[in-house]
Amino acid sequence: MSKKDFPSELQKKLDEFQVDVPEIPIKRTMLDSIANYIYAPAKNPLEIFHIKGNSITGLIWYPFILIFVLFFAPIFFI
């Protein structure tokens, strides 16, 4: 809604009010940046493997696959 769309009666009422907008600092302080870093929400580490929280099979098999890969990794470097 543009300023021209207001009825003249409403425009007169709105012009009567004076609003003081406080100065808002735009620059962040170092403390604000540190606080935002500390309190940022943590990422779900299981999103990498596309495992949902109720997926028992994925939670069971991925550690075995990791152990299997780590067990045979030295063979490839010989």
C-alpha positions as a Markdown table, in Angstrom:
| # | Residue | x | y | z |
|---|---|---|---|---|
| 1 | Met | 0.0 | 0.0 | 0.0 |
| 2 | Ser | 1.6 | 3.3 | -1.1 |
| 3 | Lys | 1.2 | 6.6 | 0.6 |
| 4 | Lys | -1.3 | 7.7 | -2.0 |
| 5 | Asp | -3.6 | 4.8 | -1.3 |
| 6 | Phe | -4.4 | 6.0 | 2.3 |
| 7 | Pro | -7.6 | 7.9 | 2.7 |
| 8 | Ser | -7.1 | 11.6 | 3.6 |
| 9 | Glu | -8.7 | 11.2 | 7.0 |
| 10 | Leu | -6.3 | 8.4 | 7.9 |
| 11 | Gln | -3.4 | 10.3 | 6.5 |
| 12 | Lys | -4.2 | 13.3 | 8.7 |
| 13 | Lys | -4.4 | 11.1 | 11.8 |
| 14 | Leu | -1.0 | 9.5 | 10.9 |
| 15 | Asp | 0.6 | 12.9 | 10.4 |
| 16 | Glu | -0.3 | 13.9 | 14.0 |
| 17 | Phe | 2.1 | 11.3 | 15.5 |
| 18 | Gln | 5.8 | 11.9 | 15.9 |
| 19 | Val | 7.9 | 8.8 | 16.3 |
| 20 | Asp | 11.5 | 8.9 | 17.5 |
| 21 | Val | 13.5 | 6.0 | 16.2 |
| 22 | Pro | 16.4 | 5.1 | 18.4 |
| 23 | Glu | 19.9 | 4.8 | 17.0 |
| 24 | Ile | 20.7 | 1.1 | 16.4 |
| 25 | Pro | 24.4 | 0.2 | 16.2 |
| 26 | Ile | 25.0 | -1.8 | 13.1 |
| 27 | Lys | 28.6 | -2.8 | 13.8 |
| 28 | Arg | 28.9 | -5.9 | 16.0 |
| 29 | Thr | 31.3 | -6.0 | 18.9 |
| 30 | Met | 33.8 | -8.7 | 19.3 |
| 31 | Leu | 31.9 | -10.1 | 22.3 |
| 32 | Asp | 28.7 | -10.4 | 20.2 |
| 33 | Ser | 30.6 | -12.3 | 17.5 |
| 34 | Ile | 32.0 | -14.7 | 20.1 |
| 35 | Ala | 28.7 | -15.2 | 21.7 |
| 36 | Asn | 27.0 | -16.0 | 18.3 |
| 37 | Tyr | 29.7 | -18.5 | 17.6 |
| 38 | Ile | 29.4 | -20.3 | 20.9 |
| 39 | Tyr | 25.6 | -20.4 | 20.9 |
| 40 | Ala | 25.1 | -21.3 | 17.3 |
| 41 | Pro | 23.1 | -24.5 | 16.9 |
| 42 | Ala | 25.2 | -27.7 | 16.4 |
| 43 | Lys | 25.0 | -29.6 | 13.2 |
| 44 | Asn | 23.8 | -33.2 | 13.2 |
| 45 | Pro | 26.8 | -35.4 | 12.6 |
| 46 | Leu | 24.7 | -38.2 | 11.1 |
| 47 | Glu | 23.5 | -36.0 | 8.2 |
| 48 | Ile | 26.7 | -36.8 | 6.4 |
| 49 | Phe | 25.6 | -40.5 | 6.2 |
| 50 | His | 21.9 | -39.7 | 5.6 |
| 51 | Ile | 21.1 | -41.6 | 8.8 |
| 52 | Lys | 17.9 | -40.7 | 10.5 |
| 53 | Gly | 17.7 | -40.8 | 14.3 |
| 54 | Asn | 15.5 | -43.9 | 14.2 |
| 55 | Ser | 17.5 | -45.8 | 11.7 |
| 56 | Ile | 19.0 | -48.6 | 13.8 |
| 57 | Thr | 20.5 | -50.5 | 10.8 |
| 58 | Gly | 22.6 | -47.5 | 9.7 |
| 59 | Leu | 23.8 | -46.9 | 13.2 |
| 60 | Ile | 24.9 | -50.5 | 13.5 |
| 61 | Trp | 26.5 | -51.0 | 10.1 |
| 62 | Tyr | 28.5 | -47.8 | 9.6 |
| 63 | Pro | 30.9 | -48.5 | 12.5 |
| 64 | Phe | 31.6 | -52.0 | 11.2 |
| 65 | Ile | 32.2 | -50.6 | 7.7 |
| 66 | Leu | 34.6 | -48.0 | 9.2 |
| 67 | Ile | 36.5 | -50.6 | 11.1 |
| 68 | Phe | 36.7 | -52.8 | 8.0 |
| 69 | Val | 38.1 | -50.0 | 5.9 |
| 70 | Leu | 40.6 | -49.0 | 8.6 |
| 71 | Phe | 41.7 | -52.6 | 9.0 |
| 72 | Phe | 42.4 | -53.1 | 5.3 |
| 73 | Ala | 43.8 | -49.6 | 4.6 |
| 74 | Pro | 47.4 | -50.4 | 5.4 |
| 75 | Ile | 47.4 | -53.3 | 2.9 |
| 76 | Phe | 46.8 | -50.8 | 0.0 |
| 77 | Phe | 49.9 | -48.8 | 1.0 |
| 78 | Ile | 52.4 | -51.7 | 1.0 |
